[in-house]
Amino acid sequence: MNITKEHLAGLLKNDRFPLSGKYEPAWVIENEMGPNALWLAEWLCERVELKPGMRVLDMGCGRAMSAVFLAREFGVQVWANDLWISASDNLRRIREAGVEDRVFPIHAEAHALPYAEGFFDAAISLDSYHYYGTDDLYLKYFVRFVKAGGAIGVVVPGLMREIDGEAPEHLTRKSPGGGRFWDPAECFSFHTVNWWRRHWAQTQLVDVLLADAQQDGWKHWLQFEEAKVAAGTNRNDDEIPALKADQGGYLGFVRLVARRREAASHDAD
Ligand SMILES: C[S@@+](CC[C@H](N)C(=O)[O-])C[C@H]1O[C@@H](n2cnc3c(N)ncnc32)[C@H](O)[C@@H]1O
């Protein structure tokens, strides 16, 4: 880390997310995999009711920071499921965070989840669901692991307005670092609030309780990217010029919260 603890704490200070502010800034930076997972978790959990003892799936938990956060802040049990990060790697972090009795690391791909139907009281996913959940058929698979009446909550990087055709030039132009924010092969999984609401509602498997965009989402995103660059953990600062040029015109965070309808029997698909 290039900077002092105090400097980093100043860069990460954000009064919009007071619960996240309790966590060690160096830990948050060392374990980041994109936007600030704690800020996303805190925003989501303002609208997902979590009570002590509930069983929660954290889908695509990355380095399990959000799983630790959920266990500590809400007293829930968390199955911290990820693909790119191994369960052993996450177990070490979970132990160090002192929540080994409540957070269980699992290595599993999103289409091959090793859980019983209806096992979870709630399932959440932060900056991950857009990698697999844009498939029209995915919710039918995913929702089975949540009990009837249980909550499903997702935050994804998304669009404030849909892009029809080519992405705008300020998202595709080369940054001083030589990269680009907008990789068409990936970023066309970014969608608007309305796209996501319809994507879930049309399945009739869930009632969509909430679909909205984070107020000033792009500013929070930019703040965290700038902190990463200052800390020296992110040399690739392609996001910063794009977020600055965009000013929230297209980029931000989308939140979706739904309740599973009565359990439907699933074929072995
Ligand atoms: C950008 S990272 C975000 C991680 C974490 N939620 C966070 O906010 O720090 C996306 C995560 O989604 C997970 N992911 C992507 N595709 C997946 C898949 N097909 N099955 C399971 N997890 C997947 C990856 O393992 C990765 O950790």
The ligand as an ORCA input file, in Angstrom:
! r2SCAN-3c Opt
* xyz 0 1
  C     -16.517     -8.425     -9.890
  S     -16.440     -9.795     -8.810
  C     -17.327     -9.187     -7.399
  C     -17.054    -10.005     -6.178
  C     -17.742     -9.509     -4.900
  N     -19.163     -9.701     -4.913
  C     -17.406     -8.071     -4.664
  O     -18.288     -7.210     -4.863
  O     -16.254     -7.805     -4.293
  C     -17.593    -10.922     -9.550
  C     -17.711    -12.255     -8.829
  O     -18.716    -13.021     -9.480
  C     -18.296    -14.372     -9.470
  N     -18.842    -15.065    -10.645
  C     -18.779    -14.656    -11.940
  N     -19.295    -15.600    -12.725
  C     -19.701    -16.614    -11.915
  C     -20.298    -17.876    -12.145
  N     -20.590    -18.270    -13.374
  N     -20.540    -18.661    -11.077
  C     -20.254    -18.255     -9.820
  N     -19.687    -17.059     -9.539
  C     -19.399    -16.256    -10.585
  C     -16.795    -14.355     -9.564
  O     -16.241    -15.506     -8.971
  C     -16.420    -13.048     -8.889
  O     -15.891    -13.216     -7.598
*
